[in-house]
Amino acid sequence: MAELVIREMIFADVEQVMEVEKASFTTPWTTDIFYKELIDNEHAYYYVMEIDKKIVGFVGMWIVIDDAQITNLAILPEYRGKKLGEKLFKFVMQWLQSVQVKRLSLEVRVSNIAAQKLYRKFGLVPGGIRKNYYTDSGEDAIVMWVNIV
């Protein structure tokens, strides 16, 4: 049976995280952005999901006072459809509760119905639209949020 682990991201993970990032997003972040997030951003928290020591997904978030925002969440395409995104998001919700975060928000593409369904499972609801949010296509983003406590 495969061993699934969710742990804090470290510098040595960035190369594998980039594989997930590039496979998941049309305008992926750069290696430099991830290093800056890990080194310079005191509000940033990143976690990786490993199966048998291979990074198959990750999540990033910013926390300012008691508000959290998901910056990115991705699972390698070949590992999707196995409820791994749900496990990772459940971990995030439990962790945010443990550090007394009160609200969580994120942006999701209007066309990304699968992600919207996942977020709704955890109580997130649409709160507005960011017009032309995605620079690659000009697609709008739905802002979703939930009160955690």
C-alpha positions, -999 to 999 in steps of 0.1 A, spaced: 0 0 0 13 34 -10 23 58 18 7 92 16 23 121 35 14 158 37 43 179 51 58 214 49 75 223 17 113 227 19 137 242 -6 147 207 -19 111 202 -30 109 231 -54 121 211 -84 94 185 -80 68 211 -72 76 228 -105 67 196 -123 33 197 -107 30 235 -113 39 232 -150 15 202 -155 -13 221 -139 -13 257 -149 -12 275 -183 9 303 -167 29 285 -141 49 303 -114 87 303 -118 112 285 -95 122 320 -83 87 327 -71 86 296 -50 120 303 -35 109 339 -27 77 326 -11 97 301 11 124 326 20 110 361 20 72 359 26 65 357 63 28 352 55 33 322 32 28 285 41 33 257 16 27 220 20 35 191 -4 16 158 -8 38 128 -13 30 93 -23 59 69 -17 83 100 -14 72 114 -48 55 148 -47 22 145 -64 6 177 -52 10 209 -32 -9 238 -17 2 273 -9 -15 299 12 -10 333 28 -22 341 63 -25 377 74 -39 380 110 -69 356 108 -75 356 71 -61 330 48 -60 329 10 -51 299 -11 -24 310 -36 -23 277 -55 -34 241 -51 -25 214 -77 -23 176 -82 -3 160 -110 -27 151 -138 -20 114 -136 -31 114 -99 -63 133 -103 -97 116 -98 -84 97 -67 -97 122 -41 -62 135 -34 -72 171 -39 -100 165 -14 -75 150 11 -51 180 6 -79 205 10 -92 187 41 -57 189 56 -57 227 48 -90 233 65 -80 213 96 -46 231 98 -62 265 94 -86 257 122 -57 247 144 -40 281 139 -72 300 145 -77 313 110 -113 327 108 -118 331 70 -105 314 39 -107 327 3 -94 318 -31 -98 325 -68 -108 299 -92 -113 300 -130 -150 303 -140 -144 273 -163 -128 251 -135 -160 233 -124 -142 204 -108 -123 227 -85 -154 247 -77 -172 214 -67 -143 205 -44 -144 238 -27 -181 237 -22 -177 204 -4 -158 224 22 -184 251 25 -169 277 2 -194 299 -16 -190 324 -44 -185 359 -32 -178 378 -64 -161 379 -98 -127 392 -106 -130 403 -143 -102 393 -167 -82 379 -137 -62 353 -156 -36 370 -178 -32 340 -202 -68 340 -214 -85 370 -198 -109 345 -181 -128 357 -151 -121 343 -116 -148 334 -91 -138 345 -56 -149 318 -31 -148 321 6 -158 304 39 -159 314 75 -139 287 93 -149 294 129 
